[in-house]
Amino acid sequence: MGEEPLNLHAGHIKPDGEGRELVSGEEIQRRVQAMIDADPRLRDCDKKVLAPMPKPTASESPTGCNWTMHYLGQFPGCEPVIDEIVELVQHEVNIGRSARL
């Protein structure tokens, strides 16, 4: 992959939980990791960014997402980019009820 941007923007974001694909926590982790690995802005991080396993939330957020990822403080300087990637995936998928976490 080259240095080209991923062309991800808010136009991909769905306003609520409707239309989100239901997937396993492992699939969410894979999707986030693939986007992290492809983003040229993260190549200058001091250490390899590894996506953690998503954690289900007690209830859906106002945006309709039912999971989050906890990594704060692990990747100083890179976290705004990681937040952007996680947010994009949060608007695409939710953890399915049968997913093992």
N, C-alpha and C positions, 0 to 999 in steps of 0.2 A: 504494500500500500504506500501511496505517496504522501505528500504533505497536504493534500487537499482537505478542506473542512468537510464535516459530515452532512452539512445542510439540514440540520435539525432545527426546528423552530416551533413556536407556539401553535402554528396551524395544525400540527399533528395531535394536539391535546384535545381530548374529549371533555366536556364540561361536567360530566357526572359519571357514575359507575356503569351506566348503560353502555353496552357495546364493547365492554372490556372482555378480552379473552380470559378464561379461567385456566391457569396453569399451575404447575407445582412450584414450590420454593426453589428447587434445583434449577428449573427452567428460567425463573426470574434471575437467579444468580448468574446463569450462563449468558442471558441476554445483556445484563448490565456489564459483565466482564468483557464480552465481545465489543461493546461500545467503548469501554475504557481502553481496551487494547488498540482500537482503531483510531482513537482521538489523538491527533498530533500534539495537542496542548499538554497532554500528560506525560510525554516522553522526557520532559525535563524534571520530573518529580525525583526527589532524593532517593526514593525506594520504589520497588514494584508495587503498584496499586492492585490489590486483590479484593474483589467484591465479596463482602460477607454474605452469609445466608440471610434472606429477608426474614423479618419478624412480623407476625400478624399483629394488627392493632386490635384493641378491645372492641372497637366499632369502626365503621367506615368513616373516613374523614369527610369534611364538607364537599370535597371534590369526588368522593365515591371510591377512593382507594382504601384497601383493607390491609396494607402492609407498609413497612418502613425498613430502612437499613441503618445500622448503627456503626459508624466508623469515625466519628468526630475526634479530632485530635491526632489521628494516626498519619495523616498526609497533609501537613501544614503547607499552605500555598497552593495546593491542588484541589482542596475541598470545594471551591465554587464550581469547578468543572465537573467534579463527581456529583455534586448536588444537581446540576443541570441534567446529567445523564440519568440519575435515579428518577428525577421528576418526569422525564420523558417516558421512561418505562412504566412508572406508576400510572400514567394516563393511558397506557395501552393494555395492561394486564392486571388481574387480581389473582390472589392465591385461591385456588379451587378448594372447596370444602373437604374433598377427599385427599388433599395434599398432606403428606407426612412432614412435619416440621420438627 
